Amino acid sequence: MADARTTRLTTRLAARASRAVDSPHFTRAVFVLIAANAVLLGAETYSGVVAAWLPLLKTAEYLFLAAFTAEILLRLAAHADRPAAFFRDPWNLFDLAVVTGAFLPFFRENTTVLRLLRLARVLRAARFLPQLRVVIVAVGKSLPGTLSFLLVGGLLLYVYAMVGWTFFADDDPEHFGSLGRAALTLFLLITLDGLGDAVRTGLEISRWTIVYFASFVLFGSFLLVNLLIGVVIGSLDEARREAEADGEPPRPPSVPVVVPVVPVEPLPLPLLRARIAAARTALDEAERALTQAAPAGATGPPGERVAG
């Protein structure tokens, strides 16, 4: 009996908390809190503001922490009847880690870590912005392809850095004096930064350096970067499709159609006998018409032969 009562109370608590959490007013309020917290973090970077308003800033920080804690507790209450579902959502885990981290002694004693935790609250705005959430999911999905891109790019940098060190180390030691310097120079050339100066310096060494720089820019700046863009766009499309599939409204359950039964009043006995007699007469006339229309030897009504 006590278990059934506890289950009813838990279900009722989850239902009420879910209505509050799913309310658009709740979503707007949390988003406004996150934006105000970001403004507060920005204001603390000005020494004059901190010197003049330090007690007020501290009070505001405690109020924000209390508000975010209440939000997490309300989300937990919305999953009171199914706690495992709360921890299966990555956004819930992220919110819980950000909020609870501010209460741990290690984080509170370390000012730098505490500021990073407070900064992480700003990232929670992605939870309430569907398009930004899709982009973050797409970035996560593009990581395997990005790692392959980094391997190919690292191999390209190594090969061209070794070639550059071999040919230009004596004439241009500032940029190609070692493998590390050559790799750094070529990495900057991928962004096309200082390409003109590098080409002019190379032409002073040999006319054939144009082939070296042109081929590297073709492979490094155009081909590799476009491949990376293709990987990110593919992941973005996949994340958008998943978001659309998750946001598809569920189909309503099929409800059987119930045809109302209209009560029929019984007919009077004389009227009922008259209708039965009329039906018999109509059947006799139809039988005679069929017998006259059928040819000789044809089968008439079931079980009878028509006389020839």
N, C-alpha and C positions, 0 to 999 in steps of 0.2 A: 504493500500500500504506500509506504514511504517512497519507494523507488518510482512508482507511477506519478506521485505528486511532484517529486523532484524533476522528472522528465517533462511534466506539463509546465512547471515553472521555467525550466531551461528553454523549452520551445517558445514560450511566451516572451521571455527576455530576448531571445535571438530575433524573433519577429519584430518586436518594437525597435531594437537596435538596428536591424536591417532597414526598416523604413526610414530611420533617421540618417543612416549612412548613405543610402541611395537617393536621398533628397537632393535636388539641385541646390537648395540653399546651403546645405552642409558642404557640398563641393566648392561652392563659391567662397564660403567662409574660410575653408582651409587654404584655398588658393590665395586669398587676400592675406592670411597669416604668413604664408611662405614669402609673398612679395614684400610684406612689411619687415619680415626678418632679414631679407636681402638688403633692404634699405638701411636697417640698423647696422648690419655688418659693414656696409659702405661708409656709414657715418663714423664708425669707430676707427677708420683709417686716417681721420683728420685729428691731429693732436690738439688743436684748439677746441674742437667739439668735445673731445674726451675730457679735457681739463675743466670745461665749463659745465658739462652735463653728465659726469661720471656716475653719480648716484642714480639719476634717472635712467641711464643706459643699463645699469646693472638690474634695476627693477624691471625694466622692459624685457631684458633677457630672461629673468625668472618667470615672468608672465608668459612669454612665448614657450618656454619649456613646459610650463604647466598646461598650456593649451594643447601642445603637441602630444603630451602624455595623455590628456583626456581623449584626444582623437584616437590614439592607439588603443586605449582601453575600450572605447566605444566600438572600434572595429573588432576587437577580441570578443566583445559581448555579442556582436552580430553573428559570430561563429561559435556561440556557446554550445549549440546542439551538434556541431560538426567541427571540432577544433583542428582536426588534421587538414581541413580545407584551407584554413588560414595560413598554415605553414607551407602549403604547396604553392602559394602565390609568391613569386620572387619579389614583387613590389612590397608585399607585407613584411617579408623578411628584411628588406632594405630599410623600410621605415622603422621597424622594431630595433634594428641594430643602431640606427642613427639616434633614436630617442633614448634608448637604454644606455648607450655609451656615455651620454652626458652625466649619468648618475654614478658611474664607476670612479673610484678614487684615483686610479692611475691617470685616467683621461682628464679629470678635473684638476689634477695637480700640474699637468703639462699644458701650458698655455697654447703652444703651437698645435698640438693634437686636438685640443678643445675647439680651437678656431676652425680647424679642418672639419671637425664634426658639425659645427654650426654651418659651415659652408655647404656640407653635404645636404643640409635641409633644403637648400635652394634647388638641388637636383630632383627633389621630390615633386617639383612642379611638373615634371614629365608625366607623372601619374595622371594629372588632370588635363593634359594636352595630348589628344590622341595622335596628332601628326608627329609631334616630337617623340612620343613613345614608339611610333613606327620606325622613326629614324634610328633611335637607340637600339631597337631590336635588329634593325638591318645592319648596324655596325657590328653587333655581336655575331650575326650570321656570316658576315664577310671576313671574320678573323681567320678561318682556315685558308681561304683564298689569298688573304693578305700575307700570311706566312709564306706561302709558295712564292708570292710576288717578291717578298724580302729576300728569299733564297736566290732567286734569279737575279735580282738587282745587286745583291752582294757579290755574286759570281761575276757579273758584268763589271762592277767596280774594281774587283781584284785583278781581272785580266787587263783592263785598260790602265789601271794604276801601275802594274808591272811593266807594261809596254811604255808608258810615259816615263817611268823612272829609268828605263833602259836607254831611251833616246834623248831625254831632256834633263837628266840629273846634273850634268856638267854645265849646261848652258843656262838652266833656270832652276837653281837649287832652292830658291824661295818657295816654289810651287811643286817641284818634283824631286826634291832632294832626298826623300825617303818614301817608303811605301805609304806611311800614314799621311804625309803631306800631299802626295799625289792623289790618294783616295779622297781627302778632304777637298782638294781643288776640283776634282771631277764631280763630287757630290754637289758642290755649289753650282757647277755647270749644268746639272740636271734641271735646276730652277732657272737656267739661262741668265743667272746673275754673273756679270763680269765676262760674258762670252766674247764680247768684242775685244777687250784687253787681252784675253788669253789667245785669241786668234792672231792678233797683231804681234804679240810676243813670239808666237810660234812661227809666223811667217819670217821673222827676222832670223830664225834658226834655219828653216828650210821651207821650201814651197810645199813639200809633201805633208807638212803638218796639218794642212787643211783637210786632208783625207781622214786623219786621226780624229780631229775635232768634229768634223761633219758626221762621220759614222757614229761617234759616241753620242752626239746630240740626237741623231736619228733613233738609235736604239734606246738610249736612256731617257731622253726627255719626251719623245713622242710615243714610241711603242710601249714602253713600260708604264708610263703614266696613263695612257689610254686603256691598257689592260687593267690597271687598278680601278679606273673609273667604271669599266665594264663589270668588274667583280662587285663593286659597291651597288651599282644600279640593279644588277641581278638579285642581290640580297634585298634591296629595297622593294623590288616587285614581290618577292616571296613574302617578306614581312607584311606588305600591304594586303596580299591575298589572305594571309593568316588572320590579320586583324578584321578583314571583312567577314571571314568565315566565323570568327569568334563573336562578332557583333551581329550576326544574323539572328533576327528574332525567332524564337522557337515556334514551331507550328502548333496551333491549338489542337488539343486532343479531339479525336473524332467522337462526336456525340450521337448516339443512336436516335433516329427520328421516331418519335412516338406518335402514332396516329390515334387521335382521340376516338373512342367508341361512342357513337351516338345511339342512345337507347331507342328502340323501335317499338312503338305501341302495337300490341296484338290486334289483328283485324277481327271484326265480328265473324262468327261462325257461318252465317248465311252468305256473306260476301266472299269468304274464303272458299266455300263449296262452289260458288258460281265461277270463280277464277279457275279452280281446278277443272271444272267441266269445260270451260272455254279452251283451256290448254289441251285437254284430251281431244276435243273436236278439231283443233288446229293440227294436231299430230295425225289424226285419221285422214284428214284432207290431204296432208303432205304425203302420206303413204300411198293413197290412191293415185295421186298425180305421178309419183315415181313409178308405180306399177304400170300405168298406161303409157308412159313415155319409154319404158325399157323395151328392147327388141325381144323376139321370141327366143327362149332358151337362156336368156340372161338371168343373172342372179338378182333377185329382188331384195327385199329386206332380209336380214340375217335369218338363216334357217328355213327359207321358203324358196320355191321354184315358181317361176311365172309360167302359166299354162300356155302351150303353143296353139 
